[in-house]
Amino acid sequence: MGTGLEDTTAFTPRFDSTGLIPAIVTDARDGTVLMFAYMNAQSLQLTQETGLAHFWSRSRQSLWKKGETSGELLQVVEILTDCDQDVLQVKAEPQGKGVSCHTGRRSCFYRRLEGGRLSFIEV
């Protein structure tokens, strides 16, 4: 058993030096990893308030509500944090067609590394 941060019930997310925390999004129904993104304090707060996943887009430098334009929203079921509160796991139920990746796939993780090359897998 740890002490201090590992045993507290206080939620004190540890954002990095740029104000971001990694968020791993999984399907609440079967545990499939759907996507990886970053949250800042504002997107985390909006996610908690609305029940819909919000992230921070590093490329656009802006707040991003997942599925706002596509309809592929992520309804948050549960948010977990790791032992030192510097990573989040967002368990969500995909809405719309169940697509989480901008490529139109269910998951962003649809390729496997094999012998230095990528092969496509079903997810």
C-alpha positions in Angstrom: 0.0 0.0 0.0 1.2 3.5 -0.8 1.0 6.5 1.3 -0.2 10.0 0.6 -1.3 10.5 -3.0 -1.9 6.8 -3.6 -4.3 6.5 -0.7 -6.2 9.8 -0.8 -9.8 10.2 -1.9 -9.1 13.8 -3.0 -9.0 14.1 -6.8 -5.9 16.2 -7.6 -5.0 15.5 -11.2 -1.4 16.1 -12.1 -1.3 18.1 -15.3 2.1 18.3 -17.1 4.1 21.4 -17.6 1.9 22.4 -20.6 -1.3 22.0 -18.5 -2.3 18.7 -20.1 -3.1 15.2 -18.7 -3.2 12.1 -21.0 -6.6 10.4 -21.3 -7.1 6.8 -22.5 -10.6 6.3 -23.7 -12.1 2.8 -23.5 -15.5 1.3 -24.4 -17.4 1.0 -21.1 -19.1 -2.2 -22.4 -16.1 -4.3 -23.5 -12.9 -2.5 -22.5 -11.7 -1.9 -26.1 -9.2 1.0 -26.3 -11.0 3.5 -28.5 -8.6 6.5 -28.5 -6.0 8.5 -26.7 -6.2 12.2 -26.2 -5.2 15.0 -23.8 -7.4 17.0 -21.5 -6.7 20.3 -19.8 -8.5 21.6 -16.7 -11.3 23.1 -18.8 -12.0 20.0 -20.9 -11.9 17.8 -17.8 -14.4 20.1 -16.0 -16.7 20.2 -19.1 -16.5 16.4 -19.3 -17.5 16.0 -15.7 -20.3 18.7 -16.0 -21.9 17.4 -19.2 -21.1 13.7 -19.2 -19.7 14.0 -22.7 -16.0 13.7 -23.5 -14.2 16.9 -24.1 -10.4 17.1 -24.9 -7.7 19.6 -25.7 -6.5 19.5 -29.3 -2.7 20.1 -29.3 -2.7 20.6 -33.1 -5.5 23.1 -33.2 -4.7 24.5 -29.7 -8.3 24.5 -28.8 -11.0 22.8 -26.8 -12.7 19.9 -28.6 -16.0 18.2 -27.8 -15.6 14.7 -29.3 -18.3 14.2 -31.9 -19.6 17.7 -32.0 -19.6 17.8 -35.8 -19.7 14.1 -36.6 -22.4 13.1 -34.0 -20.0 10.4 -32.7 -20.2 11.6 -29.1 -18.7 9.7 -26.2 -21.1 9.4 -23.3 -18.9 9.2 -20.2 -19.7 6.4 -17.8 -16.7 6.6 -15.5 -13.4 8.4 -15.1 -10.5 6.6 -13.4 -7.1 7.9 -12.5 -3.9 6.0 -12.0 -2.0 5.8 -8.7 -0.2 9.1 -9.0 -3.1 10.9 -10.8 -1.1 11.8 -13.9 -3.2 9.7 -16.4 -6.9 9.3 -16.8 -9.0 6.4 -18.1 -12.3 7.6 -19.5 -14.8 4.7 -19.8 -17.4 5.8 -22.3 -20.3 4.5 -24.4 -19.9 5.6 -28.0 -22.9 7.3 -29.5 -24.0 7.6 -33.2 -22.6 4.8 -35.3 -20.0 3.9 -32.6 -17.1 5.4 -34.5 -14.3 6.9 -32.3 -11.5 7.4 -34.9 -11.5 10.2 -37.5 -10.8 7.5 -40.1 -14.4 6.1 -39.6 -13.2 3.1 -37.6 -14.5 2.1 -34.1 -11.0 2.5 -32.6 -7.9 4.5 -33.4 -5.9 1.4 -32.7 -6.6 -0.7 -35.8 -3.0 -1.7 -36.8 -0.6 -4.1 -35.3 3.2 -3.9 -35.6 4.6 -7.2 -36.9 8.2 -7.6 -38.0 8.7 -3.9 -38.6 5.5 -3.4 -40.6 1.9 -2.7 -39.8 -1.0 -5.0 -40.5 -4.7 -4.1 -40.2 -6.8 -5.8 -37.5 -10.5 -5.9 -36.7 -11.6 -3.9 -33.7 
